Amino acid sequence: MSYVDTAAVGINPRARRRRLLRKRFMRRPLAIVGLLVALFFILTAILAPVVAPYSASATDFNATLAPPFSAHHLLGTDELGRDQLSRIIWGSRASIQAGVLSTALAILIAVPVGIVAGYYRGWIDPVIARLTDVLLAFPFLILAVGLAAILGPSLTNATLALGLGAVPGLIRVARGEALALREEDYVRAAVANGASDVAILGRHVLPNMTSTLIVQATVTIPAAIIGEAVLSFLGLGVQPPTPSWGVMLADAQSYVSQAPRLAIFPGIAIFVCSLSFNLLGDGLRDVLDPRTTR
């Protein structure tokens, strides 16, 4: 056997697949940009106490509504003399927390329900499908606002509301994947060999829908980030003086004509952060699609 043949035989199939996926991802510059920007926001949120030049609540009444690009305040100050850059950095914590944790909560609830409905079928499938359709009749943000109003204003309750609001859409995705996977030959073979339902779901169904769930998560996170900003803007999320991009937009309403930058800078942060996750999700969807040839 030649050296080339030996090398080919020795390649781990999983390592070969990872290498292929990495090559596909590196050919998509927008996805790479999305990943880098998303990581930047995540690291900024984690390292906020280190990278923020001031405390989020520190005031300087001698520099209220100071213009941006000064030596002491890069993005200027608000009506109380609080540094805008510091508040945006600290506010990223609320947005990232709401986006990531609410998406994780939605996946933890939706995936088991969707798998049960799609794999077992029977009477439980139409019941779950109809309940999901009823909940999907309400727009995501409307459902989240209603739940947040019931639970009460706080970041924790806003995260719960956003997570519960995202559950119906994720149930539909998980159910559709389970319906398709239960008809695959390897699942039928496992059933014929007497494998238990737990083994089939754990070894064949759930691992093969992981790529779809990852893509769906990167789509849900930016929706949750915008949702947190909306809830905080309406007074149903983060409560002042705790910084949040939505709270900053709400505070800027009275100063739009005098200092429009108070709304522009947090608005740009929301836009860029959400866009980065969307670009990453689009790239992952193309990379993980089995029909993709390059």
C-alpha positions in Angstrom: 0.0 0.0 0.0 1.3 3.4 -0.9 1.9 6.3 1.5 -1.1 8.2 0.1 -3.4 5.2 0.6 -2.1 4.6 4.2 -2.7 8.3 5.0 -6.2 8.2 3.5 -7.1 5.1 5.5 -5.8 6.6 8.7 -7.9 9.7 8.5 -10.6 9.9 11.2 -14.0 10.5 9.6 -14.9 13.0 12.3 -11.7 14.8 11.8 -12.2 14.9 8.1 -15.7 16.3 8.5 -14.4 19.0 10.9 -11.7 19.9 8.4 -14.3 20.2 5.6 -16.6 22.3 7.7 -13.7 24.6 8.7 -12.8 25.1 5.1 -16.4 25.8 4.1 -16.6 28.4 6.9 -13.3 30.1 6.0 -14.7 30.7 2.5 -17.5 32.9 3.9 -16.0 36.2 5.0 -19.3 37.6 6.2 -19.7 34.7 8.6 -16.1 35.2 9.9 -16.8 38.9 10.5 -20.1 37.9 12.3 -18.2 35.4 14.5 -15.5 37.9 15.4 -17.9 40.7 16.2 -20.2 38.4 18.2 -17.1 37.2 20.2 -16.1 40.8 20.7 -19.5 41.7 22.3 -19.4 38.5 24.4 -15.9 39.2 25.7 -16.8 42.9 26.3 -19.8 41.8 28.4 -17.7 39.4 30.4 -14.8 41.9 30.9 -16.9 45.0 31.4 -15.4 45.8 34.9 -11.9 45.7 33.2 -12.5 47.4 29.9 -15.0 50.1 30.9 -13.2 53.4 31.6 -15.7 54.4 34.4 -18.4 52.9 36.5 -21.8 52.7 34.8 -23.3 54.9 37.6 -20.4 57.3 38.1 -21.7 60.9 37.5 -19.9 64.1 36.7 -22.3 67.0 37.0 -19.6 69.4 35.6 -19.7 67.5 32.3 -23.4 66.8 31.7 -24.2 66.2 28.0 -20.5 66.6 27.1 -19.9 66.1 23.4 -18.2 62.9 22.1 -14.6 62.4 21.1 -13.2 64.3 24.1 -10.1 63.2 26.0 -12.1 62.1 29.0 -15.3 60.8 27.4 -14.9 59.1 24.0 -18.7 59.0 23.4 -19.7 61.9 25.5 -21.9 61.9 28.6 -25.6 61.8 29.3 -27.8 64.2 31.2 -26.4 63.1 34.5 -22.7 63.2 33.4 -22.4 59.5 33.1 -19.9 58.2 30.6 -21.8 56.8 27.5 -19.1 54.4 26.5 -19.0 52.9 29.9 -22.8 52.5 30.0 -22.8 50.9 26.6 -20.1 48.4 27.7 -21.9 47.6 30.9 -25.2 47.5 29.1 -23.9 44.7 26.8 -24.1 42.4 29.8 -27.9 42.6 30.0 -28.3 42.1 26.2 -25.9 39.2 26.0 -27.3 37.6 29.1 -30.9 37.9 27.8 -29.9 36.7 24.3 -27.9 33.7 25.3 -29.7 32.5 28.5 -33.2 33.0 27.0 -32.2 31.0 23.9 -30.7 28.2 26.1 -33.9 28.1 28.1 -36.0 27.9 25.0 -33.9 25.0 23.6 -34.0 23.1 26.9 -37.8 23.3 26.9 -38.6 23.0 23.2 -36.2 20.3 22.0 -37.6 17.5 24.3 -41.2 18.5 23.5 -40.5 18.6 19.8 -38.7 15.3 19.8 -41.5 13.6 21.7 -44.1 15.0 19.3 -42.1 14.1 16.1 -40.8 10.7 17.1 -43.7 9.1 18.9 -46.5 10.7 16.9 -49.8 9.3 18.0 -52.3 11.6 19.8 -49.6 13.7 21.4 -48.2 15.0 18.1 -51.4 16.8 16.9 -52.0 18.2 20.4 -48.5 19.7 20.6 -48.7 20.8 17.0 -52.0 22.6 17.5 -50.9 24.3 20.7 -47.7 25.4 19.0 -49.7 26.9 16.1 -51.9 28.8 18.5 -48.8 30.3 20.2 -47.2 31.1 16.9 -50.2 33.2 16.0 -48.9 35.8 18.4 -45.7 37.6 17.3 -42.6 36.8 19.3 -42.3 40.3 20.8 -46.0 40.6 21.6 -45.8 37.3 23.5 -42.7 38.3 25.3 -44.1 41.7 26.3 -47.3 40.0 27.7 -45.2 37.4 29.7 -42.9 40.1 31.0 -45.9 42.2 32.1 -47.3 39.2 34.0 -43.9 38.2 35.6 -42.9 41.8 36.5 -40.1 44.1 35.5 -36.6 42.8 35.9 -33.8 41.4 33.8 -34.4 37.8 35.1 -38.1 38.0 34.3 -37.4 39.5 30.9 -35.0 36.7 30.2 -37.7 34.1 31.2 -40.3 35.9 29.1 -38.0 36.0 26.0 -37.1 32.3 26.5 -40.7 31.2 26.8 -41.7 33.4 23.9 -39.1 31.6 21.7 -40.3 28.1 22.7 -43.1 27.6 20.1 -40.8 28.3 17.1 -38.1 26.0 18.4 -40.7 23.3 19.1 -41.7 23.4 15.4 -38.1 23.1 14.3 -37.3 20.2 16.6 -40.5 18.4 15.7 -39.8 18.8 12.0 -36.3 17.4 12.4 -37.6 14.4 14.5 -40.2 13.6 11.9 -37.6 13.5 9.2 -35.0 11.6 11.2 -37.3 8.9 12.4 -37.7 7.8 8.8 -34.0 7.4 8.2 -32.5 4.0 7.5 -30.2 4.0 10.5 -33.1 4.8 12.8 -35.1 2.0 11.3 -32.2 -0.4 11.7 -31.7 0.6 15.3 -35.4 -0.2 15.9 -35.1 -3.5 14.2 -32.1 -4.4 16.3 -34.1 -3.8 19.5 -32.5 -0.6 20.6 -34.5 1.3 23.3 -36.2 4.6 22.6 -33.7 6.4 24.9 -30.8 5.0 23.0 -32.3 5.9 19.6 -33.1 9.4 20.6 -29.7 9.9 22.4 -27.5 8.3 19.8 -29.2 8.9 16.5 -32.0 11.6 16.6 -30.6 14.3 18.9 -27.0 14.3 17.5 -28.2 14.5 13.9 -30.4 17.6 14.7 -27.6 19.4 16.5 -26.5 21.4 13.5 -30.0 22.6 12.9 -30.4 23.6 16.5 -27.1 25.5 16.4 -28.2 27.5 13.4 -31.6 28.2 15.0 -29.9 29.4 18.2 -27.8 31.9 16.3 -31.0 33.2 14.8 -32.9 33.3 18.1 -30.1 35.1 20.0 -30.3 38.4 18.0 -34.1 38.3 18.3 -33.8 38.0 22.0 -31.3 40.8 22.1 -33.7 43.1 20.3 -36.5 41.8 22.6 -34.5 42.7 25.7 -34.0 46.2 24.4 -37.7 46.6 23.7 -38.7 45.3 27.1 -36.2 47.6 28.9 -37.4 50.5 26.7 -40.9 49.8 27.8 -39.9 49.5 31.5 -40.5 45.8 31.6 -36.8 44.7 31.6 -33.7 46.2 33.2 -34.6 48.8 35.8 -32.7 52.1 36.1 -30.0 52.9 37.1 -28.7 49.5 35.9 -27.4 50.2 32.4 -29.1 48.5 29.4 -29.2 49.5 25.8 -33.0 49.7 26.0 -32.9 51.8 29.1 -30.4 54.2 27.4 -32.8 54.6 24.5 -35.7 55.3 26.8 -33.6 57.9 28.7 -32.6 59.5 25.4 -36.2 60.3 24.4 -36.2 63.7 26.1 -32.9 64.7 24.6 -33.3 63.6 20.9 -33.2 67.1 19.5 -30.6 68.4 21.9 -28.2 65.4 21.9 -29.3 62.7 19.4 -26.1 60.8 20.0 -27.6 59.5 23.3 -30.0 57.4 21.1 -27.6 56.8 18.2 -24.8 55.1 20.0 -26.8 52.5 21.9 -28.9 52.0 18.7 -25.8 51.2 16.8 -24.7 48.8 19.5 -28.0 46.9 19.2 -27.8 46.9 15.4 -24.2 45.7 15.1 -24.6 43.0 17.8 -27.8 41.6 16.3 -26.3 41.8 12.8 -23.2 39.9 13.8 -25.2 36.9 15.1 -27.4 36.9 12.0 -24.3 36.9 9.8 -22.9 34.0 11.8 -26.2 32.1 11.6 -26.4 32.5 7.9 -22.8 31.3 7.5 -23.4 28.3 9.7 -26.6 27.4 7.9 -24.7 27.3 4.6 -21.7 25.4 6.1 -23.8 22.8 7.9 -26.2 22.2 5.0 -25.4 18.7 3.6 -26.3 19.9 0.1 -23.5 22.5 0.2 -20.7 21.4 -2.2 -18.1 24.0 -1.3 
